[in-house]
Amino acid sequence: MKKRIGIFGSTGSVGRQALEVIREQHDHFEVEILTAYQNAGLLIGQAMEFRPNAVIIADKNLYKQVFEALDPQDIKVYAGDEALVQIMEMESMDLVLMAIVGFAALAPTLAAIQNKKQLALASKESLVVAGKLIRQLTIENRVPLIPVDSEHNAIFQSLMGEGNNPIEKIVLTASGGPFRGFNRQKLQKVTPADALKHPVWNMGPKVSVDSATLMNKGLEAIEACWLFGLKLQQIQVLIHPESLIHSLVYFTDGSVKTQMSRPDMKIPIQFALSYPERLHNNLERLDLSEQNTLHFESPDIENFRNLALAFEALEKGGNLPCILNAANEIAVQAFLREQIGFLDFRSC
Ligand code: NDP
């Protein structure tokens, strides 16, 4: 039986890479649902190739365009935020890959869990704003939650077979983003185009800016707390520019486990879709004989204040992570529209 997958945010960076995985692994997976916000053209193209049962275009103004293209193909078309929630009742979907960016992912994520769908979660903001609720609902509904974010996927893999063995701490590795080593003077001059040029990963605009400000690592620290039941004091961030070690787990006997691979999101995406199995693929392999050294350094929290802000929000708890996330989503949009500069993030 092929696993029937719903890809929420199929037109984004994670969504498109998930479809590449499914194209390669078509003996194992088929596409049941595809969704987009406004990129109707790409959604239609994806639906023509992957023949899902239904698609959703979140922006209702684009419904007619998508309906006219796909209805004659016998593909159901729905529109609006409410459709992203209602579709979770569909029984023919085995696994939801949640890759909608930002707060917009929260309502469909909660609906997926309430409808007992296996959940591969890329949308870290959902755990940042409602981690406690998501954790509680996954336990109540016995829903497996598999993290897609490469760091959390690495921790998840390192914990396989560990049962209830306690974690001493985790190290979240970070590439450092495009502005690693920049001082205030240099940061004052950086543009949105510079921020979008990530040295290692090719990601959507919001997570690219978050990566440049190091807010991404702060959001990931909050995500890790809820996913793995950790406290702030158990989380360390280390810059590792080669991005080959995707995070580390320290156990109470002094042992350290990690997951390594070339920096390619298709690896954690495929793992999250195929879990608990591992499927063979032809992705380029990591060759450590070509890698003379691995570098590690502490993050610069003086110039990259957002990481410290996220840790503060995590420490104080309550609604602060949710407020932090909302302020950050607004600030990222303002930065991308050139309404604020890179250093203005600290005062937002
Ligand atoms: P993108 O911006 O590339 O894609 C976002 C997707 O969400 C698109 O399909 C977009 O549709 C859809 N979308 C945007 N706004 C809405 C909305 N209001 N309602 C419904 N759908 C919406 O993001 P990424 O793929 O880069 O990231 C997705 C999530 O995964 C983020 O939370 C990110 O932090 C996380 N992540 C991403 C990684 C990466 O490598 N990209 C790595 C690890 C985690 P449309 O195209 O029509 O606008």
Boltz pocket constraint, residues with backbone or C-beta under 6 A from the ligand:
constraints:
  - pocket:
      binder: B
      contacts: [[A, 8], [A, 9], [A, 10], [A, 11], [A, 12], [A, 13], [A, 14], [A, 15], [A, 35], [A, 36], [A, 37], [A, 38], [A, 39], [A, 40], [A, 58], [A, 98], [A, 99], [A, 100], [A, 101], [A, 102], [A, 104], [A, 122], [A, 123], [A, 124], [A, 125], [A, 148], [A, 149], [A, 150], [A, 201], [A, 202], [A, 203], [A, 204], [A, 205], [A, 206], [A, 207], [A, 265]]
      max_distance: 6.0
